[in-house]
Amino acid sequence: MNRTELQERQRPLKEHYRADPQAALTTLSATGVLGEGVSCSLNTGRAVAEAGLHPATGGDGTQLCSGDMLLEALAACAGVTLRSVATSLQIVVTAGTVTAEGDLDFRGTLAVDRDAPVGFAAIRLGFDLTTDADDEQLDTLLRLTERYCVVLQTITSPPQVSVSRTRAGHT
């Protein structure tokens, strides 16, 4: 997709959202179904992803780790955002990789040490790009990618989160 095609696709959406800000509000959702043993399956719309315990917490490595899935979502979102921004700025990026790494201390999630954090203590997002863009263009590209990447912004500026439960049936 080139800049003109991207602008043509986004123009009516932007106009609609400017005229009716409520129309821009969308609720995305994901539903997991508890599986056998210690697992939870997600229907991604393209495949079923079965998540389970990471080997460092007792898993056998045959199921997806949700921590890995979070980093994969970050890398994917950052990559799509970078491509979109590069297209808008007419910066040619001929190839590249996006890497998301996170540091975990599994003592926290296994309740071995109450002072150990549960969750990532640090996350690093890196880009290795093949481009003829100069440093100023690359700085702008990365700054705007960081600004508009939904997953990155969600991690760096956490939203209000609520947890609830219902009871499907009582036996």
N, C-alpha and C positions, 0 to 999 in steps of 0.2 A: 504494500500500500504506500502511495506517495503522499506528500503533504496535501495536495489538492483533494485527493480522495478522502483522507482523514478529516479535513475541514468540512467537506460536503456531508460526511456521515454525522459529524458532531454539531454542525451549525443548527439544524432544526432542534436538536436536543437542548443546546445552550439557550436558544431563543425561547423554547417552551419553559425551561427552568427559570429563566429571568422573568418571564411573564407570570409564572405560577410556581413559586418556590416550593410549595407543598408537593408538587409533582416530582421533585427531585428526591424526595425522601422514599427510600426503599428498604425493606427488611429482607435481608438474606438469611437463610437458615440452613442448618445441617442437622440431620437426625441420625443418631447411632442406635443400633439394635444390639442389646447384650447378647453375646454368643456363648459358646461352650467354654468352660474353664474361665480363664481371665482374658476375655476378648470382647471387642465391640466392633461391629461392622457398620460401615458407612456406604451408602449408595451414592456415588459421586455423579451419577447421571451418565457416566461412560463405563464405569466398572464398579465393582464392590471392593472396597478397601477394608481389610481386616486388621485392626490394630490390636496390639497386645503388649506384653511387658518387654521392655528393653532387656537384653542379656545381662546388663549390670544390675537388674532388679529381679532376676530369676526367669526371664524369658528365654526361649530357645533360638531366637533370631529369625524364625519363620514368618512372624507377623510384623507389620509396620509399627514403628514407635511413634507415638504422638509428638514427642519432642522433635524427631526428624521431620514429621509432617509440618510442624510449625515453621521450621527452617526452610523446608521446601516451598511452603506458601510464601515466605518472605522472598526467597530467591526468584520465584516465578513472578510475583507481583513487581518486584524491583526490575526484573528483566523486561516485562511488558511495559512498565512505566517508562523505563529508559528508551525503549524502542519508540514509544509514542512521542516522547519529548524530542528525541533525535529527529524524528520525522517532521515534527512541527517546526523545529529550528533549522531544518535542512542540513543536519550534520550527518554525514555518511559514516555509518558504523558497519564495516563489512563482515565482522565476526566478533565474537566475544564470549566470555563466561561470567556468570554471576555466582559468587560463593557466599553462603551464609554458614557461619560456624557459631556454635554456642557452647559455653562451659557449664557443666552440671556437676554438682556434688551429690551423689546418690545417697549419702548418709541422711540427707534431709527427707527425701521421699520415702526412704525405708525406716524412718523414725529411729535411726541409730543415734543421732545427735540433734537434740532440739534446737541448737544454735546454728546448725547447718541450714542454708537456705533450701527451700523447696522451689524448684524452677531454675531457670537460667540465671547465673550470676553475671554473665557477660555474653553479648552477641556481637559478632563482627560481620559486616557486609562488605564484600569486595567486588570490584569490577576489573576485568582484564579485557581491554577493548582493542580491536584492530581498527584504526581510523587515522585519517590524515588531519583530524581536527587539531587546532593548536591548544595550548594549555588553558587559555581564557575560555575557549569554547567548551572544553572538557569540564572545567570548573562550573560553568553555567549548566551544562548537561547534568552533572551529578547533583548540583544544588537543587535543580528543579525536579529531578528524579526523587531525591529525598523528600522534597516538599509534597509531591503528589502521589507517592506510593502509599496506598491504603494500609497495607499490612505493616509497613515500617512506622507510619504515623500512629497506628493503633498500639504498637509495642512501645513507642517512645512517649506517647501521650495517652495512657490507658483510659478507656471509656468507663463509664459507670457500669458495673456488672452486678447482676442480681442472680440469685440461685433460688430455685423453687422446686417443689415436688408435688406430685399427685399420686394417688393410689389407684392403679388400674383395676384391681380386684383383690378381694380378701378371701383367702382359702384357709 
